[in-house]
Amino acid sequence: MEEVDVTQPTPRGAIPSIAASPSEMALQMQDQMGRFNYSQAPADYSSIFYTREKELLLENGDIYEGEWDEAGKKAGRGIQHYADGSVYEGYWQSGMASGRGRFIQANGGVYEGEWMDDKSHGFGTYLQPDGTKHEGEWREDQKHGEGRETWPDGTYYQGAFAEGKKAGKGQFKWTNGNTYTGEFLDNNIHGHGFYHWADGREYTGEWQTNKMHGAGVFTFGDGRKYEG
């Protein structure tokens, strides 16, 4: 069984407390993508409730430019340059990224979508520097719910995720024409499913960790069948 590496880092990761300076990759991505589109504001957003600072150096060395609430916490619209060279631009609430926003990693990876309490949460798209893309639901910085993951060569997975891994029902299609439709667990083909090879062979039945395991029917390219 051909396998594909599906390991991806979380959109944010640790942010060290040293002097902030946007990385070259982050700046390049900012130039390519332009400024963040603030048109999809949270329902309770109103600029009249916030004060605005041009640019402020925070105690941990990060630099924030944007709006603040009456309690002195980041709120509303703002952009923050982190000490590791990454950049977040979008909406804030109670000092944390909340609402729609875009986070550009120091290595050029980009997550754009919904946030809650400083974590990717809701619908969003994560694009890795190598071109791998995940578009779908997130929960607390992890892929969770329905989503679509696409690799640069055209290989893709469409289906369910749980706690950052493929889990539940989905479809994996390789560029060589092979397709699997069925159940997944911990990023593996696992459970009941149907596999079609480009040369005409097919298997319907049980799987365990990417291997045929248990009851099933294998159909050869010439139509002969084996059941066991």
Buried (B, 14 or more C-beta within 10 A) or exposed (E): EEEBEBEBEBBBBEBEEEEBBBBEBBBEBBEEBEEBEBEEBBEEBEEEEBEEEEEBEBEEBBBBBBBBBEEEEBBBBBBBBBBBBBBBBBBBBEBBBBBBBBBBBBBBBBBBBBBBEBBBBBBBBBBBEEEBBBBBBBBBBBBBBBBBBBBEEEBBBBBBBBEBBBBBBBBBBBEEEBBBBBBBBEBBBBBBBBBBBEEEBBBBBBBEEBEBEEEBEBBEEEEEEEEE
